[in-house]
């Protein structure tokens, strides 16, 4: 029976890893559909290569920092329990690799290709697993302190804060250090629109992400015995709430409509296992409103050129999700309980702090040393010239 359970769990987590891996195609097409046509090739190459660099960084460094596990114990140890430890690494890797995929959308159309790969290695190898280990592996006694002081640990079932808020707030640091795209904001204060290049690609990316998200959330149980239909239905209700709220708030704009379900899903990750479906619906709806409002604010008023709106979508909606778990996870509002709003506020705040500091250090050092922004001519042409040379030579 133990062997059967191990095999079932290994298959369960492997299927989750494959579904989340497929989400990276969603990240790619969402970016491809949003950026201008001249930068589409760069976006596709960047997502694929970022994932590969993330794998190396997490395999050799990050996973050990977060969980104290290495892969140098011999084949017998790695194959134990039907290789469950290996597929768990694969599953958690796809979460870690979401960090640079999120950042990619914010810094699109003016970031240098090679420095971004170095940033990916540093973030996935060191910054992300530092906070991941605190939340999901009880490092430094932080969770024990919250439990004693406020009656519950910081609860983030599937990564509203650990993954999404981290990625979004790191992206904010990078976007601010990069500056706006050339010609985005005129000297007279006028805003020059860079509309999405391909709405069907944008919609395809959103759909791929939405479907894969059920692997992201449901498979976070990491065992057959732990699976819960509540997580699936809460994910459904949150995406619906986010979609409808973005539809109304965004006045039928297709870009907002297709980001609405993503906002809802980002927000419900943390509390999807403890909320009532009505709580998940409200959580998603608030996230949809928050995304449209914050995206408009950053682009038009604050003049922060976050191309895909990853700070509003992942940073703010992820932080809202961490807080919402403490609100709608409470028994008084129909939840299962076992959460503390104070713990959720503190845990979310810590995640934001680690992301902002880590992002500022990584991108700040790269900016001072080798530069993170393309030259004016390269930016005018489009993507990093090395990528265009590859495509041009193939065309020839």
N, C-alpha and C positions, 0 to 999 in steps of 0.2 A: 504493500500500500504506500509506503514512503517513497518508493521509486516512482510509482504512478503519480503521486502528488507532485513530486519534483519535476517530472516530465510535463505534467499539466501546467504547473506554474511557469516553467521555462518557456513553453509554447505561448502561454498567455502574455507574458512580458515581451517575448519576441514579437508577437503580433502588434503589441502596443508600440514597440520601437519602430517597426516598419511603418505604422500609421503616422507616427510623429516625423519620421524621416520623410515621408511623402509630403508633409506640411511644408518642407523646405522648398518644394516646387511651388507651393502656394505663395511663400515669401517672394520667390523669384518672379512669378507672373504678376503679383500685386505691384512689385516695383517696376517691372517692364511696362505694365499698362499705365503707370503714373508718370514716369520720367519721359522726357522728350525722345523722339525716335532715334536721334543720333547717339543716345546713351543706352539703348536697349541691350546691345551686345555686352557692354561693360557690366550691366546689372546681372545678366545671366552667368557670366564667367565668375563674377565676384561671389555670388551665393554658393556656387559649387566649390570654388577653391577655399572659401572661408570655412565650409563644412569640413573639408579635408584637413586644413590646418587645425581646426578645433579638435578633431579626432586625435591628432598627434599630441597636442597640448594636454588634453584631458587624460589620454592613456598613460602618458609618461609622468605627468605632474598633478593635474587637477583632481583626478579621482582619488589619488592618494592623500592629497591635502584634505579633501572633504570627508573621506571615509576610512583612511588609513589602510587601504588595500593596494597591493602592487600585483603585477603580472609576471613575476620572476620566481615563482614558487615551484615550477615544474608542471608538466602536462597533467599529472595525476590530480593535483590539487585543483587545477583549473576545470577539469572535467567532472568534479564531484557534483552531486545533485543534478546530473544531466546538464552541467554547464550553466546552472542558474545564475551563478555569480557573473559570468561573462555576458549573458543577455541583460542582466540588470545594469551592467556597465553600459551596454549598447543603448538601453532605454534612457538612462540618465545622461548619456552623451548627447542624445538628440535634444534634450532640454538645454544643456550647456551650449550647444551649437546655435540655439535660437538667439542667444545674446548678440553675436555679430550679425546674424540675419536681421534682427530688429534694428540694430545700429545702421546697417547698410542703407535702409530706407531713409533715414534722417540725413545722412551725409552724402546722398546720391548727387551725381552730376558735377562734383568739384573736388572730391577726395582722391588723393594719389592711391594707386592700386597696391604697391608693395608696402608702404607704411601701414596701410590698413591690415595687411596680413600680419605684420608685427604686432599691431594692436590686438588683433584677434588672439594671437598666441598668448600674450600677456594677460588678457582679460579672462580667457577660458582656462588658462593654466594657473592663475593666481587669484585674481580679484573675485570672480564668480564663486569658485569653490570655497573661498574663505567664508563668505556669508552662507553658502549652501550648507557647509559643515556646522555652522552655528545653529541653523534652524532645523535641519533634517538629521543631524548626527550629534546634537547636544554638546557641541564644542564649548569650552570655556565656562560651562555651567550657566550660560545665559538662560536657557529654557528652565532649568531647575529654579533659578532665582525668580523668574516670572511666576512659576507655579506656586512657590512659597509665598511670594509677596502679594499676588493678585488672584490666586485660586485656579489658574489655568496657564498652560504654556501658550506660546504664540502658535496659532493654528494656520497652516498654509498647506492644504491638502495637495494641490496640484500646481502651485507656483504663481499665484497672482503677484506676489511680491518677490519671491526667490528668483523667478525667471523674468516675468514681464516688467514689473516695476524696476528691477535691476537693469534690464536692457534699455528701458525708456529713459531712465535718469542718467545712465552712462551716455546714451545718445545725446541728451541735452548738453552735457559737457562738451562732447565732440562738435556738435553743431555750433555752439557758441564760440569755440576756439577756431573753427573753420571760417565762420562768417557766411554771409549770404552768397548765392550764386551771382555771377556777373550779370548785371542788368535787371536783377529781380526788383530792386528798389531804386528809383531814380533820385538824383540829388535834390529834386524839388519835392520829394516826399511821396511821389506817385508810385503806385504798385503796378508792376508789369506782370500780367498773368502768364503763367506757364501751364496751360491746361494739360490734362492727361492725354497721352498720345494714343491710347488704345483702350477704350472702355471695356470691350469684350475680354481682353487679357486681364484687366483689373478685376472684372467680375469672376473670371476663371480662377484667378489667384485667391479671391475671397472664398469661393466655393470649396476649393481644395483645402484651404485652412479650416473652414467650418466643419467639413466631414472628418478631417484628420483629428480635430480637437476632441472628438469622442474617445479616441485612443489616448490623447494627452491627459484627459480627465479620468475616464473610467479605469484605464490601466494603471493609474497611479496607485491603485490598491496593491499592485505588485504580487498578487496571489489570487488564485481562483476563489479561495475561501473568503477573501476580503472584498470581492466584487459587489457592487451595489447599484441596483437599478435607479436608486434615488439620484446618484451622481449623473446618470445619463439624462434623466428627465429634467433635473435642474439645469443641466447644460442646454438642453432644448429650450426651456423656458427663458433662460437668460439671453440666448441668441435671438429669440423672437422679440423679447422686450427691447433689446438693443436695436434691432432692425426697425421696429415700428417707431421708436422714439427718434431715431436718426432720420427716418422718413419725414416725420412731422417737423422736427427741429431744423432739418436741413432743406426743407421746402422742396422735396422730391429730387434733390441733386443725386445723381447716380453714384458719385464718389462717396458721399455720406451714407447712402443706403447700403452699399456693399461693405463699408467699414463698420456699420452699426452692429451686425452680428459678432464681429470680431471684438468690438468694445465690450459687448455683453459677456462673451466667453472669457475674455481676459479677466473681467471682474468676478466671475463666478468660480474661477479655479480654486480660490482659497477655501471657500465655504461650501462647495458643491456637495460634500458628504454630510453636512450638518444642517443645511437650510431646508425649510419647507419650499415646495415649488412656487408658491406665491411670493415668498421672499426672494427666490432666484429671479422671478419675473421683474420684481421691483429693482433688484440689483442691476439687472441687465438694462432696464429702461433708464435708470439714473446714469449708467455708463454711456448709453447712447447719447443722451443729452449733454453729458460732460464732454464727450469727444467733440461733438459739433461746436459747442461753445468755445472750448479751449483751442481747437484747430483754427477757428476764425480769429480768436484773440491773438494767438501767436503770430499768425501770418499777416494780419491786417493792422493790428494796433502795436504789438510789440516788435514786429518786423524780425521775427526769428524764422529763418528759412529752413524749417524742418520739412523736407520735401513730402514725405508720406504721412507726416503728422504722428510720428512714432512716440514722441513724448506725451501728447494728449492720449493716444490710444493705449500704449503700453505703460508709460510712466504714471500718468494720473489715474487711468482706469484700473491699473494694477494696484496702486495705493488704495483706491476706493474699495477694491475687492478685499484687501486685507482688513480694512475697517468694517466693511459690510459683513464679513464672517462673524465679527464680534457682535453685530447688531441682530442680524436675521438668523444666526445660529443659536441665539438664546431661546430657551424654552418659552419665555413670555411672548415671543413672536412666532411660535410654532416650530422652532428648531429643535434639534436633538439636545443641545446644551453642551456643557463641557468647555465653553469658551469664555474669555474675559475681554471686554471692550478695551480695558486699559492695556492688557497684554498685547492686543492687536495693534493699538496705537503705537506702543513702544517698539514692537517688532517691525512694524512698517516703517517707522521713523529711522530705525537702525539700517534697514535695507536701503532707504533713500540716501542716508549719509555715506554708507560704504560705496554705493554706486557713484555718487557725485565726486567723492574724494578719489576713488579708484580711476574713474574716467578722466578727471582733471589731471591726475598724475601721469597716466599712460599717454594720453593725447598731448598733454603739455610738454612732456619730455620729447616726444616724437616731433612736435612742432619746433622746438628749440634746436633739435639736432639735425634731422634730415628733412623736415618739412612734411606737412600733411595735405597741402593743397596744390592742385595742378597749376601750372603757369597759365597766363592769360590766353596764349595761343592754343594750348591743349584744351582748355575749358571751352574755347570758342569752337574748336573742331568737334568736341564731344567727350568721349571717354578717354581713358589713359591711352596714349599713342601706341604702346606696346601691344595692346589688345587689337587695335585697328590694323596694325601691321600684320598680325596673324590672319585677320579676316581678309585683308587686301591681297596677301600672298596666296591665300586659298582661292580667292576670286580670279586671280590672274592665271 
